[in-house]
Amino acid sequence: MPTDYEISAPKPSALLESLRSVGYSMPTALADILDNSVTAKARSVWINFYWAGPASTISILDDGIGMNEETLVSAMRPGSANPLDQRSFSDLGRFGLGLKTASFSQSRKLTVWSRTIGSSISGRCWDLAYVAQHDEWRLMKAAPSVGSEAYDHLSDLKSGTLVQWQSLDRIVDDSAVDSNEAHQRFLSLIEEVRAHLGMIFHRYLEDSGSHRTTPLKIYINGRLPGNLVAPWNPFASHG
């Protein structure tokens, strides 16, 4: 029986490349990832910038409620949330695109590992080169990254989520590992990120925290107190 419609599914590689055009800077992209951490009731977030030339990575680990495998697969699906659905006050997400668009704006490979209390770690990966090769929505299963400091830290947590960005083509060019100029450009991003997160999340970082029993702690490149992001309230009065 003939129908009066056609299925017009978007080409996977073309749509994912289009998502990369959303106007994120590095600091705003990381802030979008941290929105998920806040929604997941994280008490601490650890961001690590690892320089290795073209193989450099950025990871974001939180100790929130985490996701089981089924929830993780859903979260990795573009458009995983309906903006018309009723959302809780603490849910900062809206369209189910933030994790993916923020990550793809800075990298070509996104890997997420997560665990809930009592569950093992599950991992999934979007690799834009792999999707383009097969031109199918192939979400890869991510193997354990044993030996990685961030992954081992997740293994020590009762629950949490680890987001890793690789193939940082928007941040790192083909400069060699020993290029001091490229290394310094990479490191200069840290202070931009620190200032932006301190402003965007100041109400969560302050002792008075918004609807939280304890303030959020954000660490950059280390777990020492000196690596904490300090809150900055742009609306505070100055005497």
Secondary structure by P-SEA (a helix, b strand, c coil): cccccccccccaaaaaaaaaaccccaaaaaaaaaaaaaaacccbbbbbbbbcccccbbbbbbccccccaaaaaaaacccccccccccccccccccccaaaaaaaacccbbbbbbccccccbbbbbbbaaaaaacccccccccccccccaaaaaaaacccbbbbbbccccccccccccccaaaaaaaaaaaaaaaaaaaaaaccccccccccccbbbbbbccccccccbbbbbccccccc
